[in-house]
Amino acid sequence: PDPKFWRENTVRNFILFSREDANKSPACWTHIFLDADYSVLGYEPAAYREYVWGVLEEFTMHVPIDTYLRGRKKWLIDMLKEKEIFYVPFFKTRFEEQARANMMSELKTLRNVKE
């Protein structure tokens, strides 16, 4: 996966949101940044799978694959338990449903990974 693609799309989403409503409190900007970063979770399935492979490649350079897979599975389970993944309505309406579908699909691929 091309890191430039993810960076450009995250920045693009951040800019689009900030243009929509520039009167945000400083605390809200943290939520905007987090949501822009998490927006990759709500990309179309093929782009999400590319992101997943990129994360796998990056992490397994530093930790054993079984450790990574256990941690990834736990993270997915924890994220899916959250009432909402995104804080900001702009991101929630655009990415929440697809993000949950992508994460559930990924979690199914990890069903044999021991927690």
Secondary structure, 3 states (H helix, E strand, C coil): CCHHHHHHHHHHHHHHHHHHCCCCCHHHHHHHHHHHHHHHHHCCHHHHHHHHHHHHHHHCCCCCHHHHHHHHHHHHHHHHHCCCCCCCHHHHHHHHHHHHHHHHHHHHHCCCCCC
